[in-house]
């Protein structure tokens, strides 16, 4: 999930759409601010390109 990715290096660009601007790009460290922005975008029903949901509804983020 997002909280479990805190402090790790993101493996894929994470893009909030719309507007389509990356929140994090591959190689950046996932910080609290980015997690909050991603959670807010998800709560508002926006698409987040670069994350997936598993069969239990958990958010999966690829980290390096």
MARLOVO-702999 format. One line per field, with one value per residue: residue in three letters; x, y, z of N, C-alpha, C, O in turn. Coordinates in steps of 0.1 Angstrom, whole numbers, plus 2048, in hexadecimal, padded with zeros to 3 digits. Layout:
resn <- (ALA, ...)
n.X <- (X, ...)
n.Y <- (Y, ...)
n.Z <- (Z, ...)
ca.X <- (X, ...)
ca.Y <- (Y, ...)
ca.Z <- (Z, ...)
c.X <- (X, ...)
c.Y <- (Y, ...)
c.Z <- (Z, ...)
o.X <- (X, ...)
o.Y <- (Y, ...)
o.Z <- (Z, ...)
# end
This chain:
resn <- (UNK, UNK, UNK, UNK, UNK, UNK, UNK, UNK, UNK, UNK, UNK, UNK, UNK, UNK, UNK, UNK, UNK, UNK, UNK, UNK, UNK, UNK, UNK, UNK, UNK, UNK, UNK, UNK, UNK, UNK, UNK, UNK, UNK, UNK, UNK, UNK, UNK, UNK, UNK, UNK, UNK, UNK, UNK, UNK, UNK, UNK, UNK, UNK, UNK, UNK, UNK, UNK, UNK, UNK, UNK, UNK, UNK, UNK, UNK, UNK, UNK, UNK, UNK, UNK)
n.X <- (808, 802, 80C, 81F, 832, 840, 85E, 86B, 879, 869, 85D, 850, 842, 82B, 80D, 7F5, 7D5, 7B9, 7D1, 7E6, 800, 81F, 820, 834, 853, 864, 87E, 87D, 87A, 860, 84C, 83B, 82B, 826, 818, 801, 7F6, 7F0, 7DE, 7C9, 7C2, 7B9, 7A3, 793, 78B, 79C, 7B1, 7CE, 7EA, 801, 7FF, 7F0, 7D4, 7CF, 7BE, 7B1, 7AC, 7C1, 7DB, 7F5, 816, 832, 852, 875)
n.Y <- (7F4, 818, 824, 811, 814, 82B, 83D, 82D, 826, 830, 81C, 81F, 83A, 84F, 85B, 873, 875, 887, 8A1, 895, 898, 88D, 881, 874, 869, 84E, 842, 855, 85C, 851, 866, 873, 889, 884, 86C, 874, 886, 873, 862, 875, 87B, 862, 85F, 873, 867, 868, 85C, 849, 844, 82A, 81C, 7FF, 7EB, 7CF, 7AF, 7B1, 7CC, 7DB, 7F4, 7F2, 7FB, 7FE, 7FA, 801)
n.Z <- (800, 800, 817, 81F, 80D, 813, 815, 803, 7E2, 7C5, 7AB, 793, 780, 791, 78A, 78C, 77F, 772, 775, 766, 76D, 779, 79B, 7A8, 79B, 78B, 7A0, 7B3, 7D7, 7EB, 7FD, 81A, 813, 7F8, 7FA, 807, 7F4, 7DF, 7EC, 7F0, 7D6, 7CE, 7DF, 7D4, 7BD, 7A7, 78C, 792, 782, 780, 798, 7A6, 7AE, 7C4, 7C6, 7DE, 7E2, 7EA, 7E6, 7CF, 7CB, 7B7, 7C1, 7C2)
ca.X <- (800, 809, 814, 82A, 83C, 847, 86C, 870, 87B, 85E, 862, 848, 83C, 81D, 807, 7E7, 7CE, 7C0, 7D5, 7EF, 80D, 824, 823, 841, 859, 86D, 88A, 87B, 877, 852, 84C, 82E, 823, 821, 80E, 7F4, 7F0, 7EB, 7D2, 7BF, 7BE, 7B1, 796, 78B, 788, 7A5, 7B9, 7DC, 7F2, 80E, 7FC, 7E6, 7CC, 7CE, 7B0, 7AB, 7AA, 7CD, 7E2, 802, 820, 83E, 85E, 882)
ca.Y <- (800, 824, 827, 808, 819, 837, 83D, 824, 82C, 82C, 815, 824, 847, 84F, 866, 876, 879, 892, 8A8, 88E, 89C, 883, 885, 86E, 863, 843, 845, 85E, 856, 853, 86D, 875, 893, 87E, 862, 87C, 88B, 868, 85E, 87F, 879, 856, 862, 87B, 85F, 86A, 850, 84A, 83B, 825, 814, 7F5, 7E5, 7C1, 7AA, 7B5, 7DA, 7E1, 7FB, 7ED, 804, 7F7, 801, 7FC)
ca.Z <- (800, 7FF, 824, 820, 803, 819, 815, 7F8, 7D5, 7BD, 79F, 788, 782, 797, 783, 790, 773, 76D, 769, 75E, 771, 783, 7A9, 7AA, 78F, 78E, 7A6, 7BF, 7E3, 7EE, 80A, 820, 80B, 7EC, 7FE, 80A, 7E7, 7D8, 7F3, 7EE, 7C8, 7CD, 7E6, 7CC, 7B2, 79C, 789, 795, 779, 786, 7A3, 7A3, 7BA, 7C4, 7C7, 7EB, 7E2, 7EF, 7DC, 7CD, 7C6, 7B4, 7C7, 7BE)
c.X <- (809, 812, 820, 835, 844, 856, 873, 872, 870, 863, 85B, 844, 82E, 817, 7F8, 7E0, 7BF, 7C8, 7E0, 7FE, 812, 825, 830, 846, 862, 87A, 889, 877, 868, 852, 83D, 825, 81E, 816, 800, 7EE, 7EA, 7DE, 7C7, 7B9, 7B5, 7A4, 78D, 787, 790, 7AD, 7C8, 7E3, 7FE, 80C, 7F1, 7DF, 7CD, 7C0, 7A9, 7AA, 7B6, 7D5, 7F0, 80A, 82D, 84A, 86B, 88A)
c.Y <- (80D, 827, 81E, 80C, 825, 834, 834, 82C, 827, 827, 819, 832, 846, 85C, 868, 87C, 87B, 899, 8A0, 891, 892, 889, 880, 868, 858, 847, 84E, 856, 85A, 85A, 86E, 87E, 88C, 873, 869, 881, 87F, 863, 868, 87D, 86D, 858, 86A, 874, 861, 85E, 853, 83F, 837, 81D, 80A, 7F1, 7D6, 7BC, 7AD, 7C4, 7E2, 7E8, 7F5, 7F8, 7FD, 800, 7FA, 7F8)
c.Z <- (800, 80B, 824, 816, 808, 81A, 80B, 7EB, 7CC, 7B0, 792, 78A, 787, 792, 787, 783, 776, 778, 761, 762, 77B, 791, 7AD, 79D, 794, 794, 7B2, 7CB, 7E7, 7FC, 80E, 818, 7FF, 7EF, 800, 7FD, 7DF, 7DF, 7F1, 7E0, 7C7, 7D3, 7DD, 7BF, 7A5, 799, 78D, 78C, 780, 793, 79F, 7B0, 7B9, 7C6, 7D4, 7ED, 7E8, 7E3, 7DB, 7C6, 7C3, 7B9, 7C2, 7CB)
o.X <- (815, 81E, 82B, 841, 84E, 85A, 87F, 86C, 86E, 86D, 860, 842, 827, 81B, 7F1, 7E5, 7B9, 7C4, 7E2, 807, 80B, 82A, 838, 83E, 868, 881, 892, 872, 865, 856, 834, 819, 812, 80C, 7F6, 7E2, 7DF, 7D5, 7BB, 7AD, 7AB, 79A, 781, 780, 78C, 7AF, 7CC, 7E2, 806, 815, 7EA, 7E4, 7CB, 7B7, 79D, 7A6, 7B5, 7D5, 7F7, 806, 832, 84B, 86B, 895)
o.Y <- (80C, 82A, 822, 807, 829, 82A, 833, 837, 81B, 82C, 816, 836, 83D, 867, 85E, 885, 872, 898, 8A4, 88E, 88F, 894, 887, 862, 859, 850, 850, 84B, 866, 854, 86B, 87B, 88E, 872, 864, 880, 880, 85F, 863, 87D, 86D, 853, 869, 879, 85D, 855, 85E, 833, 83F, 817, 80C, 7F4, 7D1, 7C4, 7AC, 7C9, 7EE, 7E3, 7F3, 7FD, 7F7, 80B, 7EE, 7F3)
o.Z <- (800, 80A, 82A, 818, 802, 820, 80A, 7EA, 7CA, 7AA, 787, 796, 783, 796, 785, 77D, 77B, 783, 755, 75A, 784, 793, 7B4, 796, 79F, 78F, 7BA, 7CA, 7E6, 806, 807, 816, 7FB, 7E7, 7FC, 7FC, 7D9, 7D8, 7EF, 7DE, 7C0, 7CE, 7DE, 7B6, 79A, 7A2, 78C, 78F, 785, 798, 795, 7BB, 7AE, 7C7, 7D6, 7F8, 7EA, 7D8, 7E6, 7BC, 7CC, 7B5, 7BF, 7CA)
# end
